Amino acid sequence: MKEKEISIKSSLETIQIPTEKLDRILYDAFVDKPAPKRSRKKWLYTSAAAAMLAIGILTTSMIASPALANLAVQIPVIGNVFSFFVEDNEDNEPYESYEYFSEAVGLTQIDSGIEIIIDQAVYDGTNVTLSFLLKTDEPLGEGLHFASYPQVEGTPPGNAGMEFETVENVGYAGIIRVTPDLNEELGELNITWEPGSIMMQTKEIEGDWKFNFAVTQILKEPMPLDIKVKEEGVTVHLKEVTFTDISVNIAYQQLVDPAYLTEWSAVEAELIAQDNLGKVYNVPYNGGSTDGSAKTAEDFNWTATMSGLDPQATSLTLYPFATVSNFDEETQTSESKRLEFDAVQIDLTDHSHTIIKDPTIPELPKDEDEELIDSSN
Amino acid sequence: MQHDEQRVTAAIKGNKQALQYLLGLEKEKLYRIAYTYMRNEEDAVEVFQQTVLSAIESIHTLREPAYFSTWLTRICINQSITTLRKKNKLVVMDDIAEHLLAKNQPEDLDYKMDVVDALGKLPEKYKTVLLLRFYQDFSIKQIMEILDCPEGTVKTNIHRGLALLKKGLKGVYLDEGKRDFN
């Protein structure tokens, strides 16, 4: 036999790569299964992986509002970034409350010609919301996001969302909300943020900005619920409602019968709320994660936050509903239906609760509803 | 493979696009490693998928961005071994040695495919160090870290693995065998 030199490396290179299959796996692992009804404000990775970080760009606007224009003359005055979002507040976020209850952070870092200022932060027991300024001499263009978002020390990555506005002659004013995956009650959180780079659609600016600060939890009133409501193969477990001065946070879980997933492939449980005065509230989820007890890939723990609860309200009713859907990869078409569950009415005066059987789920105010419909297109 | 540390850092901190990009760069190597263990496409694809999901789940645990490639390789190898064990496909060392020694190589054999085949049949510990050293080009030190074993063990397993491979590939010199791995 003639001696030949054979390289392990070149030999392994002869293994044919099923590129299409591998690309599909990568795609499926990172891209959410399409659900016909999903708010454009957030997106969430629902892979089997647990405790993942989902970055949701809440809203982005490239139009400076009159209020924001004032920022140009007020910078470098610190302490009022939240207020610049009040007038241009499509989401009815309680920015005034954020500003009132938040702590001053006032940290500044400059690198690569960009100055990042963390203005204020507030922690309501579920979410950390911070305001920031990003000062730059040159416009950065569209699609701004950071390589990395603030993290809570000692906890796995949670979910994060960002809202920002461009400000002429300044750069950007922004709000970041982080929902850490907390395993225990913490009265104070240590936050670290090293953005790493600022990414735009067409370029990326790297920088060595580093922030480290603590934020203390504001007062909250937790109310354990432990109520399970079921419809078909989906159970919604309402665990706890927490009232704070800036938000109402609801912790809930969706549990899906494994047999149900032979019929439907994706489940997404959501909430709508209405007070006794008739006001309907959007209750967007902050993100969800699976844990070791999950029996199916669709078992999720969620937190959702509603804002702007009318102080005159004496009761609040939570209406769970779920969208179950299938997606046909070959035809790229989907089918879905909505499940509606029994509702839970909470007495805000004594924190008792009542289950309402077969309720009529209220509709969101027209503008929010249109937004949701638009998001599915 | 050396990756842009900034991008790896972004992935560690939760940037999904960054992680997806990095996994895309590694996909061929990961698949080929998986294939060497599983020796069929279906199982190798399954291992690749498990590796991707495991990487997504645990990327936040990676402390040193420079170790991304070694960390990912370790996941792939562990997934391969786990899957092999689940499928009861592990072949004991003696059987392999006998098989390799008894095997007659026809002259017109595609030698590269034969190396792949022989490598795939090697006992796990030899296959792993040879893949890491000669396919992934990891240093002895990196392999020590990946496998969490002493330098002497790594060197011995490389030496024995090459010797076993040579026996299985009678008449073939392995260029890697000449490489200084001290």
HADDOCK unambig.tbl for C-alpha pairs under 7 A between the chains (distance, minus, plus):
assign (segid A and resid 1 and name CA) (segid B and resid 107 and name CA) 6.41 0.50 0.50
assign (segid A and resid 1 and name CA) (segid B and resid 171 and name CA) 6.17 0.50 0.50
assign (segid A and resid 3 and name CA) (segid B and resid 171 and name CA) 5.67 0.50 0.50
assign (segid A and resid 3 and name CA) (segid B and resid 172 and name CA) 5.32 0.50 0.50
assign (segid A and resid 3 and name CA) (segid B and resid 173 and name CA) 6.57 0.50 0.50
assign (segid A and resid 4 and name CA) (segid B and resid 172 and name CA) 5.35 0.50 0.50
assign (segid A and resid 4 and name CA) (segid B and resid 173 and name CA) 5.98 0.50 0.50
assign (segid A and resid 5 and name CA) (segid B and resid 172 and name CA) 6.35 0.50 0.50
assign (segid A and resid 5 and name CA) (segid B and resid 173 and name CA) 5.07 0.50 0.50
assign (segid A and resid 5 and name CA) (segid B and resid 174 and name CA) 5.46 0.50 0.50
assign (segid A and resid 5 and name CA) (segid B and resid 175 and name CA) 5.75 0.50 0.50
assign (segid A and resid 6 and name CA) (segid B and resid 112 and name CA) 6.76 0.50 0.50
assign (segid A and resid 6 and name CA) (segid B and resid 173 and name CA) 6.69 0.50 0.50
assign (segid A and resid 6 and name CA) (segid B and resid 174 and name CA) 5.34 0.50 0.50
assign (segid A and resid 6 and name CA) (segid B and resid 175 and name CA) 6.28 0.50 0.50
assign (segid A and resid 7 and name CA) (segid B and resid 174 and name CA) 6.12 0.50 0.50
assign (segid A and resid 7 and name CA) (segid B and resid 175 and name CA) 5.84 0.50 0.50
assign (segid A and resid 7 and name CA) (segid B and resid 176 and name CA) 6.40 0.50 0.50
assign (segid A and resid 8 and name CA) (segid B and resid 115 and name CA) 6.77 0.50 0.50
assign (segid A and resid 8 and name CA) (segid B and resid 134 and name CA) 6.40 0.50 0.50
assign (segid A and resid 8 and name CA) (segid B and resid 135 and name CA) 6.61 0.50 0.50
assign (segid A and resid 9 and name CA) (segid B and resid 134 and name CA) 6.24 0.50 0.50
assign (segid A and resid 9 and name CA) (segid B and resid 135 and name CA) 4.90 0.50 0.50
assign (segid A and resid 11 and name CA) (segid B and resid 112 and name CA) 4.36 0.50 0.50
assign (segid A and resid 11 and name CA) (segid B and resid 113 and name CA) 6.31 0.50 0.50
assign (segid A and resid 11 and name CA) (segid B and resid 115 and name CA) 6.24 0.50 0.50
assign (segid A and resid 11 and name CA) (segid B and resid 116 and name CA) 6.06 0.50 0.50
assign (segid A and resid 12 and name CA) (segid B and resid 32 and name CA) 6.64 0.50 0.50
assign (segid A and resid 12 and name CA) (segid B and resid 116 and name CA) 6.03 0.50 0.50
assign (segid A and resid 15 and name CA) (segid B and resid 32 and name CA) 6.47 0.50 0.50
assign (segid A and resid 17 and name CA) (segid B and resid 28 and name CA) 6.56 0.50 0.50
assign (segid A and resid 25 and name CA) (segid B and resid 49 and name CA) 6.16 0.50 0.50
assign (segid A and resid 29 and name CA) (segid B and resid 53 and name CA) 6.74 0.50 0.50
assign (segid A and resid 49 and name CA) (segid B and resid 53 and name CA) 6.11 0.50 0.50
assign (segid A and resid 49 and name CA) (segid B and resid 56 and name CA) 6.42 0.50 0.50
assign (segid A and resid 49 and name CA) (segid B and resid 57 and name CA) 4.74 0.50 0.50
assign (segid A and resid 50 and name CA) (segid B and resid 57 and name CA) 5.81 0.50 0.50
assign (segid A and resid 52 and name CA) (segid B and resid 57 and name CA) 6.60 0.50 0.50
assign (segid A and resid 53 and name CA) (segid B and resid 14 and name CA) 5.15 0.50 0.50
assign (segid A and resid 147 and name CA) (segid B and resid 10 and name CA) 5.09 0.50 0.50
assign (segid A and resid 147 and name CA) (segid B and resid 15 and name CA) 6.09 0.50 0.50
assign (segid A and resid 148 and name CA) (segid B and resid 10 and name CA) 5.54 0.50 0.50
assign (segid A and resid 148 and name CA) (segid B and resid 13 and name CA) 5.58 0.50 0.50
assign (segid A and resid 148 and name CA) (segid B and resid 14 and name CA) 6.66 0.50 0.50
assign (segid A and resid 148 and name CA) (segid B and resid 15 and name CA) 6.34 0.50 0.50
assign (segid A and resid 157 and name CA) (segid B and resid 14 and name CA) 6.84 0.50 0.50
assign (segid A and resid 196 and name CA) (segid B and resid 6 and name CA) 6.96 0.50 0.50
